[in-house]
């Protein structure tokens, strides 16, 4: 999934770059690719991506703008954004849940003492789809959850056509979800973070 770049050409030791002229401005560039937790300041960018991704398909969004701000204020550490040159291109937002299975309350609540991360939404900007970014971001997110000692499981609900994608990410289908949104029904899926504790031991977390 990741490209290996060639080593840069090494300059001889006696080489000295030319001095910059006093009037020349130094160039500052943003990181080509960066993964970080989201902040409330990212909420509008998040919502714009989510709205385009979901409204055209289902007519609604998993999280509305006020709900995005709600979760990014309460538990920003359970979110992850992928930025390319400072621009958000994909994201995940989660919160903690404390029950065996999801219920309607899980759509809006964050349970601080829970051990299960409810993944509310994963979305990729339209110009970056069909590039495997959703799978890579989820893989990075699950690796990150393995570094959080209080997390035992990750759970989500999805429509039938997305089950193969999340199965490829390592989730197991638990069956129909109790939660419904309008006329939509979902499959609940679970990822055993505790079962991947060896990743935590070997990751330096």
C-alpha positions as CSV (number, residue, x, y, z in Angstrom):
1,X,0.0,0.0,0.0
2,X,2.9,2.4,0.5
3,X,5.4,3.4,-2.0
4,X,9.2,3.1,-1.3
5,X,11.0,6.2,-2.4
6,X,14.6,6.1,-3.7
7,X,17.4,7.4,-1.4
8,X,18.3,11.0,-2.2
9,X,21.6,11.6,-4.1
10,X,24.3,12.3,-1.6
11,X,26.4,15.4,-2.2
12,X,30.2,15.3,-1.7
13,X,31.3,16.6,1.7
14,X,33.0,19.7,0.2
15,X,29.8,20.9,-1.4
16,X,28.4,24.1,0.0
17,X,25.0,25.4,-1.2
18,X,25.0,28.9,-2.4
19,X,24.1,31.5,0.2
20,X,20.6,32.9,-0.1
21,X,20.4,36.5,-1.0
22,X,19.0,38.8,1.7
23,X,15.9,39.5,-0.3
24,X,15.1,35.9,-1.1
25,X,12.3,34.4,1.0
26,X,12.7,30.9,2.4
27,X,10.1,28.4,1.1
28,X,7.9,26.6,3.6
29,X,6.0,23.5,2.5
30,X,3.4,21.5,4.3
31,X,3.9,17.7,4.9
32,X,3.0,15.7,1.8
33,X,1.0,13.3,4.0
34,X,0.0,13.5,7.6
35,X,-2.2,11.5,10.0
36,X,-3.5,13.2,13.1
37,X,-6.4,13.4,15.5
38,X,-9.0,15.9,14.4
39,X,-10.0,19.1,16.3
40,X,-13.2,21.1,16.5
41,X,-11.5,23.5,14.0
42,X,-11.6,20.7,11.4
43,X,-15.4,20.2,11.8
44,X,-16.5,22.1,8.7
45,X,-14.0,20.3,6.4
46,X,-15.2,17.0,7.9
47,X,-18.8,17.8,7.3
48,X,-18.2,19.0,3.7
49,X,-16.6,15.6,2.8
50,X,-19.3,13.6,4.7
51,X,-22.2,15.5,3.2
52,X,-21.0,14.9,-0.4
53,X,-20.2,11.2,0.4
54,X,-23.5,10.3,2.1
55,X,-26.3,12.6,1.0
56,X,-25.9,11.6,-2.7
57,X,-26.3,8.0,-1.6
58,X,-28.6,7.8,1.3
59,X,-30.0,11.3,1.6
60,X,-28.6,11.8,5.1
61,X,-25.3,12.0,7.0
62,X,-24.2,9.7,9.9
63,X,-23.2,12.9,11.7
64,X,-24.5,16.4,11.3
65,X,-22.2,19.4,11.9
66,X,-23.3,20.0,15.5
67,X,-22.7,16.3,16.2
68,X,-19.3,16.4,14.6
69,X,-18.4,19.3,16.8
70,X,-19.9,17.5,19.8
71,X,-17.6,14.4,19.4
72,X,-14.5,16.4,18.4
73,X,-14.9,18.3,21.7
74,X,-15.6,15.3,23.8
75,X,-13.2,12.7,22.4
76,X,-10.9,14.1,19.7
77,X,-8.4,11.3,20.5
78,X,-10.9,8.8,19.0
79,X,-10.8,10.5,15.6
80,X,-8.2,10.3,12.8
81,X,-7.7,12.6,9.8
82,X,-5.6,12.0,6.7
83,X,-4.2,15.3,5.4
84,X,-2.4,15.8,2.1
85,X,-0.4,19.1,2.0
86,X,-2.6,20.4,4.8
87,X,-5.9,19.4,3.1
88,X,-8.2,16.9,4.7
89,X,-8.8,14.0,2.3
90,X,-10.2,11.3,4.6
91,X,-11.3,10.9,8.2
92,X,-12.7,8.6,10.9
93,X,-14.7,9.7,13.9
94,X,-15.4,7.5,16.9
95,X,-16.6,7.6,20.5
96,X,-16.7,5.2,23.4
97,X,-19.6,2.8,24.0
98,X,-20.2,0.6,27.1
99,X,-22.7,-2.0,25.9
100,X,-22.3,-5.4,24.2
101,X,-24.3,-4.2,21.1
102,X,-25.1,-0.8,19.7
103,X,-28.4,0.8,20.4
104,X,-30.1,4.0,19.2
105,X,-28.3,6.0,22.0
106,X,-24.9,5.0,20.5
107,X,-25.6,7.5,17.6
108,X,-25.3,10.5,19.9
109,X,-23.6,9.5,23.2
110,X,-20.0,9.2,24.3
111,X,-19.5,6.9,27.3
112,X,-16.2,7.9,28.9
113,X,-15.8,4.7,30.8
114,X,-16.6,2.4,27.9
115,X,-14.1,0.0,26.4
116,X,-15.6,-0.3,22.9
117,X,-15.0,2.4,20.2
118,X,-18.1,3.0,18.1
119,X,-16.9,4.2,14.7
120,X,-19.5,6.6,13.5
121,X,-18.2,7.4,10.1
122,X,-15.4,6.9,7.7
123,X,-15.4,9.1,4.6
124,X,-13.0,10.0,1.7
125,X,-13.0,13.1,-0.4
126,X,-14.5,12.4,-3.8
127,X,-11.3,13.3,-5.7
128,X,-9.4,10.7,-3.6
129,X,-11.7,7.7,-3.9
130,X,-10.9,4.4,-5.6
131,X,-7.3,4.8,-4.4
132,X,-7.4,2.5,-1.4
133,X,-7.3,5.4,1.0
134,X,-10.3,4.2,3.1
135,X,-8.7,0.8,3.7
136,X,-5.3,2.4,4.6
137,X,-6.9,4.9,7.0
138,X,-8.9,2.2,8.7
139,X,-5.8,0.1,9.1
140,X,-3.9,3.1,10.6
141,X,-6.9,3.8,12.9
142,X,-7.0,0.2,14.2
143,X,-3.3,0.2,14.8
144,X,-3.7,3.5,16.8
145,X,-6.5,1.9,18.9
146,X,-4.2,-0.9,19.8
147,X,-2.1,1.7,21.6
148,X,-5.0,2.9,23.8
149,X,-5.0,0.5,26.8
150,X,-8.6,1.1,27.7
151,X,-9.9,0.0,24.3
152,X,-11.0,-3.7,23.9
153,X,-13.2,-3.6,20.8
154,X,-14.1,-1.4,17.8
155,X,-17.6,-1.6,16.5
156,X,-19.6,-0.1,13.6
157,X,-22.8,-0.5,11.7
158,X,-22.9,-0.6,7.9
159,X,-25.2,-1.5,5.0
160,X,-24.9,-4.9,3.4
161,X,-22.9,-3.8,0.4
162,X,-20.1,-2.5,2.8
163,X,-19.7,-5.8,4.7
164,X,-17.0,-7.1,2.4
165,X,-14.9,-3.9,2.8
166,X,-15.0,-4.0,6.6
167,X,-14.4,-7.8,6.6
168,X,-11.2,-7.1,4.6
169,X,-10.3,-4.6,7.4
170,X,-10.6,-7.4,10.0
171,X,-14.1,-6.8,11.3
172,X,-16.5,-9.7,12.0
173,X,-20.2,-9.5,11.3
174,X,-22.4,-9.9,14.4
175,X,-25.7,-9.9,12.5
176,X,-28.5,-7.3,12.1
177,X,-28.0,-4.1,14.1
178,X,-30.8,-2.9,16.4
179,X,-30.3,0.6,15.2
180,X,-32.3,1.9,12.2
181,X,-32.1,5.3,10.4
182,X,-35.3,6.0,8.5
183,X,-35.8,3.0,6.2
184,X,-32.2,1.9,6.4
185,X,-31.2,-1.3,8.2
186,X,-27.6,-2.2,9.1
187,X,-25.2,-5.0,9.9
188,X,-23.3,-4.6,13.1
189,X,-19.5,-5.5,12.9
190,X,-16.9,-5.9,15.5
191,X,-13.1,-5.8,15.7
192,X,-11.3,-7.4,18.7
193,X,-8.6,-4.8,19.6
194,X,-7.7,-6.8,22.7
195,X,-7.1,-9.9,20.4
196,X,-4.4,-7.8,18.6
197,X,-2.5,-6.9,21.8
198,X,0.7,-8.3,20.3
199,X,0.6,-5.3,18.0
200,X,0.7,-3.0,21.1
201,X,3.7,-4.8,22.5
202,X,5.7,-4.5,19.3
203,X,4.7,-1.0,18.3
204,X,6.5,0.9,21.1
205,X,3.1,2.1,22.6
